[in-house]
Amino acid sequence: VSAVAQKRWNLNDFDIGKPLGRGKFGHVYLAREKRSNHIVALKVLFKTQLQQSQVEHQLRREVEIQSHLRNPNILRLYGYFYDQKRVYLILEYAARGELYKELQKCKYFSERRAATYVASLARALIYCHGKHVIHRDIKPENLLIGAQGELKIADFGWSVHTFNRRRTMCGTLDYLPPEMVESVEHDASVDIWSLGILCYEFLYGVPPFEAMEHSDTYRRIVQVDLKFPPKPIVSASAKDLISQMLVKESAQRLPLHKLLEHPWIVQNADPSG
Ligand SMILES: Cn1ncc2ncnc(NCCc3cnc(NC(=O)Nc4cccc(C(F)(F)F)c4)s3)c21
């Protein structure tokens, strides 16, 4: 049989280590696969919670899509297994942890660090779009940092049909482009918008349309009420790039391959990513 027989994993194949984080559906642990001594992250999800939120199909789609993705800036999902009560995701371990914690610690990033991250995310998204996968949930909470400081997109929602459920599930509107908050059909350019939001947040420490009330955030998004604070000082070139990404008309947004040629990226991004 030519297909590589998918090994059936179980919990006894792993030594479980320290907790790495906790999500809405379960916790993530450092783990070591006993035979190979390979270090992984093991996300433990409770079946009852998945059933209550009716997201089992979304999880299956994530596993399916992720099994075809191979990119240095996308966190690998090696496989999964389950027992009576839980589903386990076997994930690549990102040794430097969660990006949002790093952003909170630094308050905001230098232009070089921000540009390096944005360029590596653009390359990962070009790869995904080439495989007709739209991410739609690009935000600091879904980004991890590898052992060499490289960014890894990690997310459970690679699929393209569940933003309604996921939106109510996740809560934040901050990263949604106009066409999504207005619930019209959308395409890969939604990721360009979210990358623009992320670039702004890397440089200023807050997303551009943040407001106390959902209704205010909603209005600022659909009006593209983009303002650049006087502090911290940010180059005109960076503002130019952000302004070309946060455009209401999705077809007018700067294409990702053009982003990689933008002067701010060329002059500031570290080519190694
Ligand atoms: C914190 N941390 N520090 C280091 C480190 N290294 C690796 N990983 C970490 N954390 C885990 C990151 C994730 C990657 N892929 C995920 N996938 C997921 O969580 N899928 C998922 C969950 C619940 C419900 C659904 C469903 F059904 F709605 F689709 C889907 S979580 C790490």
Ligand as a Chemical Component Dictionary entry (heavy atoms), coordinates in Angstrom:
data_LIG
# 
_chem_comp.id                   LIG 
_chem_comp.type                 NON-POLYMER 
_chem_comp.pdbx_formal_charge   0 
_chem_comp.three_letter_code    LIG 
# 
loop_
_chem_comp_atom.comp_id 
_chem_comp_atom.atom_id 
_chem_comp_atom.alt_atom_id 
_chem_comp_atom.type_symbol 
_chem_comp_atom.charge 
_chem_comp_atom.model_Cartn_x 
_chem_comp_atom.model_Cartn_y 
_chem_comp_atom.model_Cartn_z 
_chem_comp_atom.pdbx_ordinal 
LIG C1  C1  C 0 0.789   28.555 23.799 1  
LIG N1  N1  N 0 1.934   27.937 23.126 2  
LIG N2  N2  N 0 3.215   28.189 23.491 3  
LIG C2  C2  C 0 4.040   27.510 22.697 4  
LIG C3  C3  C 0 3.265   26.785 21.786 5  
LIG N3  N3  N 0 3.596   25.939 20.782 6  
LIG C4  C4  C 0 2.600   25.397 20.079 7  
LIG N4  N4  N 0 1.266   25.626 20.291 8  
LIG C5  C5  C 0 0.930   26.447 21.304 9  
LIG N5  N5  N 0 -0.402  26.671 21.517 10 
LIG C6  C6  C 0 -1.433  26.057 20.681 11 
LIG C7  C7  C 0 -1.612  26.832 19.378 12 
LIG C8  C8  C 0 -2.619  26.169 18.488 13 
LIG C9  C9  C 0 -2.418  25.725 17.205 14 
LIG N6  N6  N 0 -3.499  25.170 16.623 15 
LIG C10 C10 C 0 -4.552  25.161 17.409 16 
LIG N7  N7  N 0 -5.767  24.636 16.984 17 
LIG C11 C11 C 0 -6.885  24.686 17.779 18 
LIG O1  O1  O 0 -6.875  25.182 18.896 19 
LIG N8  N8  N 0 -8.008  24.129 17.197 20 
LIG C12 C12 C 0 -9.268  24.166 17.764 21 
LIG C13 C13 C 0 -9.465  24.299 19.138 22 
LIG C14 C14 C 0 -10.775 24.333 19.620 23 
LIG C15 C15 C 0 -11.883 24.260 18.768 24 
LIG C16 C16 C 0 -11.634 24.141 17.407 25 
LIG C17 C17 C 0 -12.798 24.096 16.470 26 
LIG F1  F1  F 0 -13.428 22.928 16.682 27 
LIG F2  F2  F 0 -13.610 25.119 16.758 28 
LIG F3  F3  F 0 -12.394 24.179 15.223 29 
LIG C18 C18 C 0 -10.364 24.097 16.898 30 
LIG S1  S1  S 0 -4.239  25.851 18.919 31 
LIG C19 C19 C 0 1.930   27.062 22.079 32 
# 
loop_
_chem_comp_bond.comp_id 
_chem_comp_bond.atom_id_1 
_chem_comp_bond.atom_id_2 
_chem_comp_bond.value_order 
_chem_comp_bond.pdbx_ordinal 
LIG C1  N1  SING 1  
LIG N1  N2  SING 2  
LIG N1  C19 SING 3  
LIG N2  C2  DOUB 4  
LIG C2  C3  SING 5  
LIG C3  N3  SING 6  
LIG C3  C19 DOUB 7  
LIG N3  C4  DOUB 8  
LIG C4  N4  SING 9  
LIG N4  C5  DOUB 10 
LIG C5  N5  SING 11 
LIG C5  C19 SING 12 
LIG N5  C6  SING 13 
LIG C6  C7  SING 14 
LIG C7  C8  SING 15 
LIG C8  C9  DOUB 16 
LIG C8  S1  SING 17 
LIG C9  N6  SING 18 
LIG N6  C10 DOUB 19 
LIG C10 N7  SING 20 
LIG C10 S1  SING 21 
LIG N7  C11 SING 22 
LIG C11 O1  DOUB 23 
LIG C11 N8  SING 24 
LIG N8  C12 SING 25 
LIG C12 C13 SING 26 
LIG C12 C18 DOUB 27 
LIG C13 C14 DOUB 28 
LIG C14 C15 SING 29 
LIG C15 C16 DOUB 30 
LIG C16 C17 SING 31 
LIG C16 C18 SING 32 
LIG C17 F1  SING 33 
LIG C17 F2  SING 34 
LIG C17 F3  SING 35 
# 
